[in-house]
Amino acid sequence: MKVAYWPGCVSRGFTPELHGSMAKIAPMLDIELVELDRACCSGAGVIAEHNQELADTLNARTFALAQQVEGADLMMNICSTCQGAQGECQERLDASAEYRGHVNETLAKYNLEYRAGLANKNFLWVLVEEFGLDNLRERVQRPLTNLKVGPFYGCYIVRPTDRLGIDDENPRDTYLGLVIEALGGTVIDYAGSHKCCGFPIITMNKEASLKQAGRHLGDAVDADADCLVTPCPLCHLNLDLQQPLAERTVGRELNMPVLHLPQLVGLALGVDPKDLGLSRHVVKPTAVVDWSTSVVAGVGAGDGAGW
């Protein structure tokens, strides 16, 4: 499968281990990534709050660049916040030929045009709908046996359901659990799995944001999860980078590792944990590396050596 690949800005800045692990596992899944290196930030919904036409034009430019990738089956992202923000813009662009034409007048200055109907999917959706769970099971080299994983979807990839195409035929709000099971892991149910991580309000009300993150992480701890996995780098920032502050805010120890989705897939495909950038995390995924060590002798160590 050949995809026009939109990594987003966070995966190339704050969380380069996400971009790196995606690049590492793509060939193992027969996915050819053609990176849209001239594309810009989706705006994460923030630009649209202040200037909707600017946000739509920036994302239409990204869509147009994706449509220029010869032979691409679709556009793929690894950021569920981008999925939500871009989906909102695309809905407006696709709904009105007049508005789309207006935006394309701006893009024409750069020899670009967005044509309605682009398929833009998060890596999680590509795994389930394009690659297939049976195919994924066949590629597993190191099943996640006895690893208890809590799915953390975040909000942008589960709401609103109509725009995101979540229905009985495509229950996308269950996909993380299905992938964890296909990789051989144990899915942990807990209260915060489908709630907002708090990142969108962190600049306006940091205490409330940290309370949200701390509550969800505490729920996962109480449910006895070994780690969480998320398809969103912004959720990762609030749940991992901010976890020490969240601990102080909610007044309890958390110590909950949070993995990016490509990292979890990579572990099951047999990639060495040190090649997935696990050492970059604020909360060291000791339980995950210890699990890996118990499966493959000589990989990593409980004290973090070899990550």
C-alpha positions, 0 to 999 in steps of 0.5 A: 500500500502506498500512502501520502504520509502526513506525520504532523508537526508534533511527531517531528518536534516534541515526539520524534520517537512517534515519527521514527517508530512509524518509519521503522514498522511501515516496511514490515507492514508493506506500507510505502510512506511518501512524506508530505514534507511541504505540508504545514500544521493542521492547526489542531482546531485552534486556528479554525477558532480564530480564522476558519477560512485560513484553517480550511485553506492550510488544510486544503493545501495539505490535501492538494499535496496528497492528491499529487502523490502519484499512485497513493491509495490514500492520505495517512496521518499518525495524529488523531487531533489532526484527524479531527481537525482536518476532518472538520475542514474537509467536511466544509470543503466537500460540502460546498463547490462554491466555497471549495472554489474560493479556497482553490483560488488561493491555492492556484497561486501555488499551482495547487487544487483540492478536489473533493473526496480525498480519503484521509485516515489515521494509522489506526484506521488503516491498520484495521480497515486497509491492512486488516486484523488477520493480516496483522496477526500473521505478522506478529513475531513477539505476541504481547502475551500477558501485557495488560494494555489500556487503550487511550483514544482521546477525544478527536478520534471518537467525536463527533461520530457522524463526521468520523464515520463511526457506525456499526460497519466501522466501529472505529471507537473500538479499534484500539482494543481490536488491535491490542488483541490482534497483537496478543495483548490483554485489553484493560477497560477503564473509565478514561479510555474515551475521554479528553486527555486535557491537552486542549485546555492546558494553556487556559486552565492548567490545573483542570487539564492536569486533573483530567490527565491524572484522573484517567491515568489513575483509573488505568492504574486502578484497573491494573494496566501495565501501560496505555497506548494512544494514537495521538501525540498530543494525548501522549504529551499530556499523559506522559510529559505532564505526568509528574505534574499530574501526580502532584495535582491529583496527589497520588503516584501514577507511574503509568507508561504511555506508548504511541500506537506504532511503538506497540505494534513495533514491539509485537513485530519484533522490533528492539525496544531501543529502536522504538525510542522508548527511552525518550519517554518521561515515564520509563516503560519499565513494565513493557521492557521487562515484559520484552526481556522476559520474552527475548533474552538479552533485550533491554534490562529492568534498569533501563540499560539497552533502551 
